[in-house]
Amino acid sequence: HVKKYTDEKREHFMTEEEVQRLWTTLDACEAAGSESLSAITAYRLLILTDCRLSEIQKLKWEYIRPNGLFLPNSKTGARKIAIGREVHDLLARLPDGDGNPYVLPGTLPGAHITDLQKPWQRIRKRAGLEGLRIHDLRHSFASFALANGLTLAEIGKLLGHTQVQTTARYANLAEKHVDAAADRVSGVIGRLVRGE
């Protein structure tokens, strides 16, 4: 007789323009020194990878390899995360941490960054993206993967999902891309049969 809690899905999939606006805001914050380099880099890594927030916060230098990030203990156990050239270049520009094992050092010696919510609130407001949550960056990565032709199975593997149902939330996005693809293909055939 207990009323079931209704889980409201508040996923936001960023547009290309929103990603550009957020990245420009991060550049401006770095240039002005208004936010820590650790926080700015954390958000950039979240945009460029399929990592969870805790995976970025606790990322150690020893986990970085030429062919990806090797996390010994993620939400779903040990996990390899494939990373692109943009991520390698971003990581190569970071200071080595002066003996701190974490890529994104916090304020205490030898510790990782902890509070990313407060700087996020300031940055997203400055970017005009008040409703955007940090976790939406992971959803947006999946959305861009879909838009660039990856299948739901491939996206599930990228995101480290162990259950197919977890990736299924992106199915409605996939349908939109399939609809657009069908429109493009029928347009090509239509022009062909009309002799255009």
Helices and strands as residue ranges (DSSP letters): H 16-32, H 37-48, H 53-57, G 61-63, E 64-65, E 68-74, E 77-81, H 85-92, H 117-126, H 136-147, H 152-159, H 164-167, G 168-170, H 171-193
